[in-house]
Amino acid sequence: MNCLQCGSLISEGSAFCTNCGAKLGAQIQNDQFLIVTTSTIVGYKIKRVLGLVTGLTPRTRGILGQFVADWESMVGGEVTAFISEVEKIHWEAIGHAKARALALSANASLALNSRVNL
């Protein structure tokens, strides 16, 4: 875990940061995690970049779903067979990216780019 004040690595169970002396109890209970598409957040300062995180959700389509989608694409217009599936995939992938960021002791994910390929 990292100190929210100075970004120093601290051991689990510590009450205070050994580098800056900040109290750690409040930040352990703070479960706020920011996810934004911008590269900055107004009112916040980026103290450390922990790296790239991804959230992948591979899926397969069943035979019936593929048949309905193929039929709708021949007729033209919106392929409704995939709308709810794409929405589920989108939010699952964001959840996976958040979990990976939390595993790095991050408190935010910036410049999120979400794309679903079928």
Contacts in CASP RR format, 6 or more apart in sequence:
PFRMAT RR
TARGET T0000
AUTHOR 0000-0000-0000
METHOD contacts of the structure
MODEL  1
MNCLQCGSLISEGSAFCTNCGAKLGAQIQNDQFLIVTTSTIVGYKIKRVL
GLVTGLTPRTRGILGQFVADWESMVGGEVTAFISEVEKIHWEAIGHAKAR
ALALSANASLALNSRVNL
1 9 0 8 1.000
1 10 0 8 1.000
1 12 0 8 1.000
1 24 0 8 1.000
1 28 0 8 1.000
1 105 0 8 1.000
2 8 0 8 1.000
2 9 0 8 1.000
2 10 0 8 1.000
2 48 0 8 1.000
2 105 0 8 1.000
3 10 0 8 1.000
3 17 0 8 1.000
3 19 0 8 1.000
3 20 0 8 1.000
3 22 0 8 1.000
3 24 0 8 1.000
3 27 0 8 1.000
4 22 0 8 1.000
4 27 0 8 1.000
4 107 0 8 1.000
5 17 0 8 1.000
5 20 0 8 1.000
5 21 0 8 1.000
5 22 0 8 1.000
6 17 0 8 1.000
6 19 0 8 1.000
6 20 0 8 1.000
6 22 0 8 1.000
6 47 0 8 1.000
7 19 0 8 1.000
7 47 0 8 1.000
7 48 0 8 1.000
8 17 0 8 1.000
8 18 0 8 1.000
8 19 0 8 1.000
8 20 0 8 1.000
10 17 0 8 1.000
10 18 0 8 1.000
10 19 0 8 1.000
10 24 0 8 1.000
13 24 0 8 1.000
14 24 0 8 1.000
15 23 0 8 1.000
15 24 0 8 1.000
15 25 0 8 1.000
16 22 0 8 1.000
16 23 0 8 1.000
16 24 0 8 1.000
17 24 0 8 1.000
32 107 0 8 1.000
33 98 0 8 1.000
33 101 0 8 1.000
33 102 0 8 1.000
33 106 0 8 1.000
33 107 0 8 1.000
33 108 0 8 1.000
33 109 0 8 1.000
34 41 0 8 1.000
34 44 0 8 1.000
34 107 0 8 1.000
34 108 0 8 1.000
34 109 0 8 1.000
35 94 0 8 1.000
35 97 0 8 1.000
35 98 0 8 1.000
35 108 0 8 1.000
35 109 0 8 1.000
35 112 0 8 1.000
36 108 0 8 1.000
36 109 0 8 1.000
36 110 0 8 1.000
36 111 0 8 1.000
36 112 0 8 1.000
37 111 0 8 1.000
37 112 0 8 1.000
37 113 0 8 1.000
38 110 0 8 1.000
38 111 0 8 1.000
39 110 0 8 1.000
39 111 0 8 1.000
40 46 0 8 1.000
40 110 0 8 1.000
41 108 0 8 1.000
41 110 0 8 1.000
44 108 0 8 1.000
46 110 0 8 1.000
50 101 0 8 1.000
50 104 0 8 1.000
50 105 0 8 1.000
50 106 0 8 1.000
51 104 0 8 1.000
53 97 0 8 1.000
53 100 0 8 1.000
53 101 0 8 1.000
53 104 0 8 1.000
53 106 0 8 1.000
53 109 0 8 1.000
54 96 0 8 1.000
54 97 0 8 1.000
54 100 0 8 1.000
55 93 0 8 1.000
55 94 0 8 1.000
55 95 0 8 1.000
55 96 0 8 1.000
55 97 0 8 1.000
55 100 0 8 1.000
56 93 0 8 1.000
56 96 0 8 1.000
57 89 0 8 1.000
57 92 0 8 1.000
57 93 0 8 1.000
57 96 0 8 1.000
59 85 0 8 1.000
59 89 0 8 1.000
61 69 0 8 1.000
61 118 0 8 1.000
65 81 0 8 1.000
68 81 0 8 1.000
69 79 0 8 1.000
69 81 0 8 1.000
69 82 0 8 1.000
72 78 0 8 1.000
72 79 0 8 1.000
72 80 0 8 1.000
72 81 0 8 1.000
73 79 0 8 1.000
82 118 0 8 1.000
86 116 0 8 1.000
86 118 0 8 1.000
89 116 0 8 1.000
90 114 0 8 1.000
90 116 0 8 1.000
93 114 0 8 1.000
93 116 0 8 1.000
94 112 0 8 1.000
94 114 0 8 1.000
97 109 0 8 1.000
97 112 0 8 1.000
98 109 0 8 1.000
101 108 0 8 1.000
101 109 0 8 1.000
END
